[in-house]
C-alpha cells in the first residue's frame, strides 16, 4: 500500500468521523429538539466564525427573536433570555453541587489555570472577592472621591482647551470625539487608583499605549476562545490564524502592567488607592493578574457606557433638555456637585439605566457549565456538561421583556404607565449572584459624576454622521468608535 493510498484512507476516515459527528449532533444529541441555527448545532466552527467577526451577539439576538426564549447556539450550547434562566444560571446557590461553573474554554485562559477574580472557579473566586470587595464598596468610593474629583476637574479643563492640531483636543468650534475622551478620563482615573498616578491621557489629549492595546488584548482573547472551541485543533489554529500583531499587543500590554505595578509596590504611596486593599492578601502574580483584568475590563465597559449615554441623550429628542433642566436646577455651582448628590438625580439615573439596557456594556452571555446530573432551565432538561448562558443583549432587547425594546425611553424607569408591563427583572447590567460585577458601586458613581459634571458645564449637541452603537461589532465588549459632539461653555441667564 503506497503513501498516497494511506493518506487517502486517513483523509477519508477523518471526513467520515466528522460527518458522523455532525449527524449525531443534528439528529441524536440530547439538545436536538431545541430550536436554533442548524449550522451552529452541527459544529463549533460557525460560532467561532461569528466570534472573530464580532457578530455573535447580534446573531444570537436574531435567533431569540425568531425562535423564542431558548435557542441552541452550538452542539452542546444553549442561550436563554428569561428571568428564571438568569436566576438559575447565575443566581448562586450555597450547595456546591448546584454551582454553574465558568466555562474555561470560553475565556482567554482556554484550559489554563487563572489567577484573578474574573476567570477563577467558584472556590478561588470566593477568596478573591473577599480580598477585593472592600476596595469597591460605597464607603471606599467616598474615601477615594478626592482623587476622582481631582481627575474629573482636569477633564473638564481639558475639554475647554482648544489646542487644535494637538492630540484629540476639541477644535476651535468645540467639536470633539467624546468616545475618545470618555476613554481618557476613565483610564486616567483607574490608573491613578491602581498605580498611584494617571496614564496622562487627559493631559496629552491622546491614549497611553497601554490603553491603545486594550481592545487588541480583548480581541486576542476572543480569537483564543474561538480557537479553543475547535479542540483538538486549537493549538494549530492559534499558530496559523491569530495575527502576530495581536500577540505583540498582548505581550506589550502585560509587560507594561508588570513593570508599573512593581514600581508602585516598591514606592509606597501616602494616598489611599486600590493597592492598599490588595497587597496584603494577594501574591505578586495574583496582584498583576487582578489589576490587569479589573482595569482593562472595567475601563472599557465604563467608558463605552458614558459615550453611549451621550449618544442616546443627544440623538433622542427632548432627553438632553431634560437632563440640563435637572442638573442645573439642582446645583448652583460646579463645586457643589459630589458623587452622593449626583446619584440622587432621578432622570440622570434613568438615562444611564436605559443606556445600559439598550446598549449593555457586556452584550455577550457569560458561559457556564451545567452541573453533573443536569438541570431543568425554563422547563427544558439540560444535560450536565452542557454550556449555557443568558445575555443582557438578548434579554433587554427582546419584545418578550420590554415594550418598544429598540427605542430609547428613559421614562420606562420612572413609572410611565406605557411601560408597566416591562419585565425589568431581567435587567442585570452588572450580572447577578455571587459573581456579579465587583465594581458596580464604583462604576455607577464614576459614570454619574462624570456625566453630571459634563452636563452642568457644557451645552452639548450631536454632530451628524455618528453610528448607532447597536450597529457596532463586539468582541465580548463593543469595538471602539468615534462619537462626535459639539460642546460650548454653558450660557448663564
LINPE-V414535 format. One record per pair of residues at least 24 apart in sequence whose ideal C-beta (glycine too) atoms are under 6 Angstrom apart, sorted by sequence separation. I is the first residue (numbers start at 1). GAP is how many residues later the second one is. D is the distance in Angstrom with one decimal. If there is no record, write none. Layout:
I,GAP,D / I,GAP,D
This chain:
187,24,4.9 / 365,24,3.0 / 322,25,5.5 / 365,25,5.4 / 401,25,5.2 / 460,25,5.6 / 461,25,5.1 / 220,26,4.5 / 365,26,3.4 / 36,27,5.6 / 47,27,5.1 / 261,27,5.7 / 364,27,5.8 / 460,27,5.5 / 458,29,4.3 / 459,29,4.9 / 44,30,5.8 / 155,30,4.3 / 216,30,5.8 / 220,30,4.6 / 258,30,5.6 / 261,30,5.8 / 363,30,3.9 / 41,31,5.3 / 395,31,4.2 / 459,31,5.4 / 35,32,4.0 / 360,32,3.7 / 40,33,5.4 / 216,33,3.5 / 217,33,5.3 / 360,33,5.5 / 40,34,5.5 / 36,35,3.9 / 257,35,4.9 / 36,36,3.5 / 169,36,4.4 / 213,36,4.5 / 217,36,4.9 / 151,37,5.5 / 167,37,5.5 / 168,37,5.1 / 34,38,4.2 / 151,38,4.8 / 167,38,2.6 / 167,39,4.2 / 213,39,6.0 / 357,39,4.6 / 213,40,4.2 / 31,41,5.6 / 151,41,5.9 / 309,43,5.8 / 312,43,5.6 / 158,44,5.0 / 147,45,5.6 / 210,46,5.0 / 309,46,4.3 / 155,47,5.3 / 308,47,5.1 / 154,48,5.3 / 144,49,6.0 / 25,50,4.5 / 358,50,5.9 / 308,51,4.4 / 354,54,5.9 / 305,56,5.1 / 354,56,4.6 / 304,57,5.5 / 351,59,4.7 / 301,60,3.7 / 350,60,4.1 / 353,60,4.9 / 350,63,4.1 / 350,64,5.3 / 195,65,5.1 / 196,68,5.1 / 195,69,4.9 / 357,70,5.8 / 196,73,4.5 / 356,73,4.0 / 196,77,6.0 / 193,80,5.0 / 194,80,5.4 / 193,81,5.3 / 214,82,5.1 / 316,92,4.7 / 352,95,5.9 / 312,96,4.7 / 194,97,5.6 / 194,101,5.8 / 190,105,4.9 / 343,105,5.4 / 339,106,4.8 / 342,106,4.8 / 342,107,5.2 / 190,109,5.2 / 339,110,5.0 / 342,110,4.2 / 359,110,4.8 / 363,111,5.4 / 187,112,4.9 / 364,112,5.3 / 108,113,3.7 / 186,113,5.1 / 110,114,5.9 / 337,115,5.7 / 108,116,5.7 / 186,116,4.9 / 337,116,6.0 / 186,117,4.3 / 110,118,4.5 / 106,119,5.5 / 183,120,4.4 / 182,121,4.4 / 334,122,5.7 / 105,123,4.6 / 182,124,4.1 / 182,125,4.7 / 327,125,5.6 / 331,125,5.9 / 179,128,4.1 / 327,128,4.5 / 143,129,5.6 / 327,129,5.2 / 324,131,6.0 / 178,132,5.5 / 323,132,5.3 / 135,139,4.8 / 298,141,5.2 / 302,141,5.3 / 306,141,5.7 / 135,142,4.0 / 305,142,5.7 / 134,143,5.4 / 302,144,5.8 / 306,144,6.0 / 315,147,5.5 / 314,148,3.7 / 131,150,3.7 / 311,158,5.9 / 308,161,4.9 / 115,170,5.4 / 51,171,5.5 / 52,171,5.8 / 115,171,4.9 / 311,172,5.6 / 116,173,4.1 / 52,174,5.0 / 115,174,4.2 / 116,174,4.6 / 304,174,5.2 / 51,175,4.5 / 118,175,4.8 / 307,176,5.1 / 116,177,4.7 / 300,177,5.1 / 48,178,3.8 / 48,181,5.1 / 48,182,5.9 / 44,185,4.1 / 44,186,5.6 / 145,194,5.8 / 222,253,4.3 / 222,254,5.9 / 219,256,5.0 / 218,257,5.4 / 218,258,5.9 / 106,261,4.0 / 103,264,4.1 / 215,265,5.6 / 103,266,5.1 / 100,268,3.7 / 101,268,5.1 / 97,274,5.9 / 89,279,5.4 / 103,284,5.5 / 79,286,5.9 / 88,289,5.2 / 85,292,5.5 / 85,293,5.4 / 84,294,5.5 / 82,296,5.6 / 156,297,5.9 / 152,298,6.0 / 89,299,5.6 / 141,300,5.7 / 89,301,5.8 / 141,301,5.5 / 152,301,5.6 / 156,301,5.5 / 136,302,5.3 / 136,303,4.8 / 138,303,5.0 / 179,303,5.8 / 86,304,5.0 / 141,304,5.0 / 179,304,4.0 / 85,305,4.7 / 133,305,5.9 / 136,305,5.9 / 177,305,4.7 / 178,305,5.2 / 57,306,4.3 / 132,306,5.8 / 136,306,5.0 / 57,307,5.5 / 177,307,5.9 / 178,307,5.0 / 70,308,5.7 / 70,310,5.9 / 76,310,5.0 / 77,310,4.1 / 78,310,5.1 / 79,310,5.7 / 80,310,4.4 / 76,311,5.8 / 175,311,5.2 / 174,312,5.0 / 81,313,4.2 / 174,313,4.8 / 81,314,4.2 / 174,314,5.1 / 81,317,5.4 / 64,330,4.7 / 61,332,5.7 / 61,333,5.2 / 60,334,5.6 / 57,336,5.0 / 61,336,5.9 / 92,341,3.5 / 83,342,4.5 / 90,342,5.2 / 91,342,4.7 / 92,342,4.1 / 83,343,5.1 / 90,343,4.6 / 30,353,5.0 / 57,417,5.5 / 54,419,2.8 / 54,420,5.4 / 54,421,5.8
